[in-house]
Amino acid sequence: MREFFNHDLWVPAYDSNQLHAPGQYVSQNEGGPGLPEWIQENRPLVDTDVVIWHTIGVLHLPRPEDFPVMPVEYVGFTLKPVGFFERNPALDLAPPICHI
């Protein structure tokens, strides 16, 4: 079993030598060096570049109506910041001027 499937989200510090979650030999890795081992290094994440590794799984049980054309399953991952701005940056109107 691939250990990197144990969690949905991993966030290690960036390393240019770490290109694939299961390690260097993607299809032949039997649980050697890879994402779980890199996490064990416990490198600091503050003020450094990080990499987000995410796992998405789709399960589709075939039905009679799926034959001969299989439907498509869409999956995705979105980072959506919350509370990033103090106010809406699109509303950049000048403050009103009161003429009395």
N, C-alpha and C positions, 0 to 999 in steps of 0.2 A: 504494500500500500504506500502510496506517495504521501509522505508526512506533510507536505505543504498544503494538502487538502484539508487538514485538521481545523483550519481557521479560514474565515471568509476574507479577511483583510490582514495584510502584513505591511509594516512600514519600517524598513531598515534604512540606515544611512546609505547614500549613493556610493557605489564602488564600480568603476568602469570594467572590472573583470567579472562582475556578477551579471551576466546577460540573461540567463534562463533560470526560472525557479527551481527546477529539479537538478541543476548543476550543469557542468560542461557538456555531458553526453545525454541529451534530453531523452531520447527514446530508449537508451540502455541503462539509465540510472536505476539502481536497485536500492536507493535510500542512502547513498553516500553524501558527499558534500552538496549542499544546496541551501535553499531558503531557511529551513529550521536551524541549520548549523550557523548560518550567517547571523541569525537573530541572537544566537547564544553569545556572539561576540559582544553584545550589549554596548555598541558604540553610541555616543551621545547624539541626540537629534536636534539639539538647540543650535541655532545659527549655522546650519549645514544643509546641504542638498539631501533630499530624501527620495526614495522610490516607493511607490504604492503598488503592491502586488495584490490583485483581487481575484477571487475564485467565483465563477458563476456556473451553476449547473442547471441543465434543462433535462427534464424527463418527459418523454412523449411515448405514450402507449399507442401503438397503431390500432386504427379502427377500420372496419370494412370500407368506409367511404374514403379512406386515405389512398386506396389503390385506384389507378396506377400513379396518381400524382400526389406526392407527399406535401402537406401544408408546411408553411415556414414558421419557425419559432424565432421571434426576435428577442434578443437579450442586449443589455447594455449597462453601462456604468457612468454615472454623472457625479461630478463634484459640484456641489451647490453651496456657496458660502452663506452663512446666516449671521446677521449682526456685523457684517464686514464694515459698513459705513455707519456714521452717526445719523445721517439723513439721506434722502434720495438724491444722488448726484445729478440726476437728470433735471431736477428742479433748481436750476442755477440762476434764477431771476434775481435781479437786484432788489434789495429791500425797498418797500414802498416809502415814498417821500411825502410827508404831510405838509401841505401848503395851507396855512391858516391866514 
